[in-house]
Amino acid sequence: MARTRHGLPGIYNSTAITLDNEEGAALALDVNDNVKTTLATALSSDIDSVTNYPVSCTMTVVDTSVNSTTVSAAPAVLLGIYVNTVLSAHTVLITDAAVTKLTLPASMAAGTKIDCHSALFATSLIVNPDDISTGEIVVFWRAV
Protein backbone atom coordinates (compact mmCIF):
# COMPACT_ATOMS: atom_id res chain seq x y z
CA MET A 1 0.00 0.00 0.00
CA ALA A 2 1.21 3.51 -0.76
CA ARG A 3 2.44 5.58 2.18
CA THR A 4 2.52 9.32 2.82
CA ARG A 5 5.80 11.12 3.39
CA HIS A 6 4.99 10.73 7.10
CA GLY A 7 4.65 6.95 6.82
CA LEU A 8 0.84 6.81 7.04
CA PRO A 9 -1.04 4.58 4.62
CA GLY A 10 -2.80 6.76 2.04
CA ILE A 11 -3.87 6.92 -1.58
CA TYR A 12 -4.06 10.00 -3.78
CA ASN A 13 -7.39 10.35 -5.61
CA SER A 14 -8.14 13.35 -7.81
CA THR A 15 -11.88 12.85 -7.16
CA ALA A 16 -13.74 11.81 -4.04
CA ILE A 17 -14.61 8.14 -3.67
CA THR A 18 -17.98 6.69 -2.62
CA LEU A 19 -18.12 3.77 -0.18
CA ASP A 20 -20.88 1.28 0.47
CA ASN A 21 -21.69 -0.19 3.89
CA GLU A 22 -18.91 -2.33 5.32
CA GLU A 23 -16.31 -0.93 2.88
CA GLY A 24 -13.23 0.88 4.10
CA ALA A 25 -10.51 3.02 2.61
CA ALA A 26 -7.07 4.35 3.35
CA LEU A 27 -6.61 8.01 4.19
CA ALA A 28 -7.41 10.21 1.20
CA LEU A 29 -4.60 12.60 0.29
CA ASP A 30 -4.47 15.74 -1.80
CA VAL A 31 -1.82 16.44 -4.40
CA ASN A 32 0.47 17.91 -1.68
CA ASP A 33 0.31 14.75 0.45
CA ASN A 34 -2.06 16.36 3.01
CA VAL A 35 -4.93 14.34 4.46
CA LYS A 36 -8.18 15.42 2.79
CA THR A 37 -11.19 16.06 4.98
CA THR A 38 -14.75 17.02 4.16
CA LEU A 39 -17.44 18.18 6.55
CA ALA A 40 -20.49 16.49 5.05
CA THR A 41 -22.95 17.71 7.71
CA ALA A 42 -23.45 21.37 8.57
CA LEU A 43 -22.64 22.29 12.15
CA SER A 44 -25.54 23.36 14.33
CA SER A 45 -25.57 26.97 15.53
CA ASP A 46 -27.46 25.78 18.63
CA ILE A 47 -24.32 24.21 20.10
CA ASP A 48 -22.26 26.77 22.01
CA SER A 49 -18.96 25.14 21.14
CA VAL A 50 -19.44 26.01 17.49
CA THR A 51 -21.44 29.25 17.69
CA ASN A 52 -19.74 32.05 15.81
CA TYR A 53 -19.66 35.14 18.02
CA PRO A 54 -18.82 38.48 16.44
CA VAL A 55 -15.36 39.76 17.26
CA SER A 56 -16.43 43.37 17.56
CA CYS A 57 -17.90 45.00 20.63
CA THR A 58 -19.69 48.20 21.57
CA MET A 59 -17.82 51.01 23.33
CA THR A 60 -19.97 53.29 25.47
CA VAL A 61 -18.45 56.45 26.96
CA VAL A 62 -19.97 57.20 30.37
CA ASP A 63 -19.70 60.56 32.13
CA THR A 64 -19.75 59.66 35.83
CA SER A 65 -21.25 63.04 36.77
CA VAL A 66 -24.53 61.65 35.37
CA ASN A 67 -26.43 59.91 38.17
CA SER A 68 -27.03 56.62 36.32
CA THR A 69 -26.35 55.42 32.77
CA THR A 70 -28.00 52.33 31.31
CA VAL A 71 -25.36 50.94 28.97
CA SER A 72 -27.61 48.04 27.94
CA ALA A 73 -31.24 47.47 28.93
CA ALA A 74 -30.96 43.84 27.80
CA PRO A 75 -28.58 41.01 28.81
CA ALA A 76 -24.97 41.84 27.97
CA VAL A 77 -21.40 40.63 28.35
CA LEU A 78 -19.01 43.07 30.03
CA LEU A 79 -15.60 42.79 28.39
CA GLY A 80 -13.72 45.64 30.02
CA ILE A 81 -13.59 49.17 31.35
CA TYR A 82 -11.10 51.95 30.60
CA VAL A 83 -10.79 55.12 32.67
CA ASN A 84 -10.55 58.12 30.31
CA THR A 85 -10.60 60.82 33.00
CA VAL A 86 -9.54 60.28 36.62
CA LEU A 87 -12.46 59.39 38.89
CA SER A 88 -13.28 61.69 41.77
CA ALA A 89 -13.14 60.57 45.40
CA HIS A 90 -16.30 58.49 44.93
CA THR A 91 -16.90 54.87 43.97
CA VAL A 92 -18.67 53.90 40.73
CA LEU A 93 -20.99 50.90 40.80
CA ILE A 94 -21.44 48.59 37.81
CA THR A 95 -24.77 46.82 38.27
CA ASP A 96 -26.95 44.11 36.76
CA ALA A 97 -30.36 45.72 37.33
CA ALA A 98 -30.20 46.50 41.08
CA VAL A 99 -27.41 44.01 41.92
CA THR A 100 -23.91 45.47 42.20
CA LYS A 101 -21.44 43.28 40.32
CA LEU A 102 -18.35 45.52 40.35
CA THR A 103 -17.25 48.59 42.29
CA LEU A 104 -14.66 50.91 40.78
CA PRO A 105 -12.63 52.44 43.59
CA ALA A 106 -12.61 56.16 44.29
CA SER A 107 -9.89 58.22 42.60
CA MET A 108 -9.10 55.56 39.99
CA ALA A 109 -6.38 56.91 37.69
CA ALA A 110 -6.88 57.82 34.06
CA GLY A 111 -5.47 55.12 31.79
CA THR A 112 -6.53 52.28 34.09
CA LYS A 113 -7.70 49.20 32.15
CA ILE A 114 -9.94 46.59 33.74
CA ASP A 115 -10.43 43.20 32.05
CA CYS A 116 -13.88 41.96 33.03
CA HIS A 117 -13.38 38.45 31.59
CA SER A 118 -16.64 38.44 29.59
CA ALA A 119 -18.78 38.76 32.72
CA LEU A 120 -22.44 38.06 31.99
CA PHE A 121 -25.01 40.63 33.05
CA ALA A 122 -28.27 38.67 32.82
CA THR A 123 -30.72 41.58 32.98
CA SER A 124 -29.00 44.87 32.17
CA LEU A 125 -25.68 46.69 32.36
CA ILE A 126 -25.82 49.94 34.33
CA VAL A 127 -23.14 52.37 35.50
CA ASN A 128 -24.33 53.94 38.76
CA PRO A 129 -21.84 56.42 40.23
CA ASP A 130 -22.20 58.46 43.39
CA ASP A 131 -24.46 61.49 42.82
CA ILE A 132 -21.52 63.96 42.99
CA SER A 133 -18.95 61.83 41.17
CA THR A 134 -16.84 63.15 38.31
CA GLY A 135 -14.74 61.38 35.68
CA GLU A 136 -15.24 59.45 32.48
CA ILE A 137 -15.03 55.74 31.69
CA VAL A 138 -15.42 53.67 28.53
CA VAL A 139 -17.40 50.45 28.88
CA PHE A 140 -16.59 47.66 26.40
CA TRP A 141 -19.51 45.28 26.07
CA ARG A 142 -21.40 42.97 23.73
CA ALA A 143 -25.11 42.19 23.51
CA VAL A 144 -26.05 38.60 24.29
N, C-alpha and C positions, 0 to 999 in steps of 0.2 A: 504494500500500500504506500502511496506517496506520503511524504512527510513535509511539514512546514519547515522553515528555516530554524524554528524553535524546537523541532523534534516532535511536534504534535501530528497525529494522523489527520490529513486533510486533502481535499480534492478541489481543484479550481474548476468552476463551471461558469460560463459566460451568461447563462440564464438560470433562473431559479428552478429547482426540481420539485416535483410533486410526489408525495409518499402516500401509500395506502396504509391501512391499519396493519400493525405488526411489522412494518418495514422500518429499517433504520438507515442512517447515513453517517458518513464521516463529517467532520466540520467543513462547512462551506467556506471557501476562501475567495477574496477578491484578487485582482490582478497584481496587487502589491503584497500578497501573502498575509493580508489581515483577515481575521475571522469576520465573516459577513453575518449581520444580524438584521432581523426585520421584526418590527412590532406590528403584529397582525391585528391586535385588538386595541381600540382606542382606550386610553386611560380615563378613568372616571374623575370628574372634577369634584365629586362628593367626598373623595378621600383626601384628608388633610395632607398626607405625605406627598401628594402630587399636585396639590392646588397651586396655581401660579399666582403669586401675590405681586402687585405692582411694586417696582423698586422706588418709585417716587413717594414723597410725603408732602403734607401741607405744613407750611410755616406760618404761624400766627404770632404777630407782634402784640404784646400785651403791655399797656401802660398801667403800672401798679397803683397809680393815683386814682384809677377808676375803682369803685367799690367792689365790683364783681364782673368778671368777663366769662361768658360761656363760650369756650373754644369749640366744643361740639355738643349739641343737644342729643346726640345719639351715641351708641357705644363706639368707643375709639381705643386705639393703641397709642400709648404715650412712648415716643421713641427717645426724646431728650429735651433738655432745656438749656438755653444759652442766656447769660446775663449780658444785655447790651449796655445798660447804665446801672451803676452801683445801686443796690437796694438801700433804702433808708433803714433806720434802727427799728424796723418792724418785720415780723415774719410774714411770709406769703404762703397761703395754703393752696394746695392742689387737691381738688376734691372730685369724687365720683358721686354726683348728686350731693347729698349732705354728709357723706362720709369722707373724712380727711385721709388721703392716701400718702401725701408727701408734704413736708413742711420745709420751705426754703428758709434758712436762717437769716436773721436780721443782718444788715450791712454786708451782704454777699457782694464780693468784688465783681466789677465789670470784667468780662472775658472768661468767667467761670462757665465750664461746660459740665452738664450732668447727663450721664447715660442712664436712661430709665429702663433699659433692657426689655423693651416692647411690653411694658406693663399694660394690662387690659383694664379699661374703665368700662364696666358693664352697662352703665346707664348714661353717663354724660361726663364731659371733661371740663371742669370749671377752675379758673384761677380766682381765688378769693383772698385778696390782701387785706391787711388792716386798713381801716377807714382813712387814716392819714399817711399811708405809705407813699413813697415815691420810688421811681426806678422804672426800668423797662426790661422785659424778658422776651425771648422768642421761644415759642412752644413748637416742637417738631412732633407731629402726630399723623396718624393714618386712620381713616374710617374703617370700621369692621364690616 
